[in-house]
Amino acid sequence: MTDIGWGPVLSESEGYGRLGDNSDDYTLLTHQDIDKLARAGYKPHQHASHGMIFFRKQNKLWDLYEQKGFAMMQMRFDGTLGFPGGLMDEGEAPIQCLNRELHEEIGLDLTKHAFSDDERIASYLHEGKNLVLHFYLKEVSAEEFFALETNTLHAPEYGIETLGIIRVPLFTMGDGLRGFPAFLTNHFAGNARSELITGLMAAKLFTQEDMEKAIKAYKDFIKNRSLIENMLE
Ligand SMILES: O=c1[nH]cnc2c1ncn2[C@H]1C[C@H](O)[C@@H](COP(=O)(O)OP(=O)(O)O)O1
């Protein structure tokens, strides 16, 4: 087999992952938009699919904090946080792309846990990047979640694209910041932060009020951090 090398292939997708996206850069697409894209063979855009696997469990963590369960994310090769998933290959549909990528990145057993098309909860267009992002959500039991996590160590891309699977802390500590709001202050790939918020709301793990409180705590922290950094300059 001729080795084509990854250089030319990767350089084409370099721009998609650049940091600095805002949530306003992404437009939420309707079902009609998606049907139209499918009829056009998903062209002329590049597409990517990512999925959130979670379990719900009402728990009092350390007898103190209300924990809602866990959601799975990953530390990516580029140092940002994201969901398992990736770019669609020629001839694929978004759901095929998702299942292929989840097998490669987290070793998902597709005979047991393949995602289905009706688990897509949102799709977004980034016009500037000509990129459509499809986002899927899957609920599993706690036991299945732990087994899936263990299996990630044997995934073909573990240690290459996926540097580690992480659990999103779904609780807030007494200072109102540590836990989920502090988690939101990390660097995320693409619109993964918005997807996380959307996914947790769609799963009804957060009430509107709890989510607004968490987002406010995270944004206040970022604002205060920038103020302090500016003062120190
Ligand atoms: O979790 C994510 N949510 C939304 N957008 C994401 C996420 N992870 C990455 N991205 C963006 C930015 C990336 O460059 C493109 C392509 O995804 P990626 O997973 O890097 O694709 P490959 O593994 O290189 O095929 O989507």
PDBQT file of the ligand as one rigid body, heavy atoms in Angstrom, charges set to zero:
ROOT
HETATM    1  O1  LIG A 301     -16.587  18.168  21.033  1.00  0.00    +0.000 OA
HETATM    2  C1  LIG A 301     -16.621  18.963  20.097  1.00  0.00    +0.000 A 
HETATM    3  N1  LIG A 301     -17.712  19.725  19.894  1.00  0.00    +0.000 N 
HETATM    4  C2  LIG A 301     -17.803  20.606  18.881  1.00  0.00    +0.000 A 
HETATM    5  N2  LIG A 301     -16.833  20.814  17.999  1.00  0.00    +0.000 NA
HETATM    6  C3  LIG A 301     -15.733  20.092  18.151  1.00  0.00    +0.000 A 
HETATM    7  C4  LIG A 301     -15.548  19.153  19.183  1.00  0.00    +0.000 A 
HETATM    8  N3  LIG A 301     -14.331  18.595  19.041  1.00  0.00    +0.000 NA
HETATM    9  C5  LIG A 301     -13.782  19.159  17.961  1.00  0.00    +0.000 A 
HETATM   10  N4  LIG A 301     -14.618  20.066  17.419  1.00  0.00    +0.000 N 
HETATM   11  C6  LIG A 301     -14.443  20.875  16.204  1.00  0.00    +0.000 C 
HETATM   12  C7  LIG A 301     -13.092  21.452  16.036  1.00  0.00    +0.000 C 
HETATM   13  C8  LIG A 301     -12.395  20.403  15.235  1.00  0.00    +0.000 C 
HETATM   14  O2  LIG A 301     -11.289  20.750  14.532  1.00  0.00    +0.000 OA
HETATM   15  C9  LIG A 301     -13.501  19.918  14.317  1.00  0.00    +0.000 C 
HETATM   16  C10 LIG A 301     -13.263  18.519  13.893  1.00  0.00    +0.000 C 
HETATM   17  O3  LIG A 301     -13.299  17.657  15.007  1.00  0.00    +0.000 OA
HETATM   18  P1  LIG A 301     -12.101  16.674  15.413  1.00  0.00    +0.000 P 
HETATM   19  O4  LIG A 301     -12.656  15.833  16.532  1.00  0.00    +0.000 OA
HETATM   20  O5  LIG A 301     -10.849  17.415  15.684  1.00  0.00    +0.000 OA
HETATM   21  O6  LIG A 301     -11.916  15.832  14.075  1.00  0.00    +0.000 OA
HETATM   22  P2  LIG A 301     -10.844  14.740  13.652  1.00  0.00    +0.000 P 
HETATM   23  O7  LIG A 301     -10.712  13.805  14.829  1.00  0.00    +0.000 OA
HETATM   24  O8  LIG A 301      -9.571  15.465  13.351  1.00  0.00    +0.000 OA
HETATM   25  O9  LIG A 301     -11.443  14.036  12.454  1.00  0.00    +0.000 OA
HETATM   26  O10 LIG A 301     -14.683  20.018  15.086  1.00  0.00    +0.000 OA
ENDROOT
TORSDOF 0
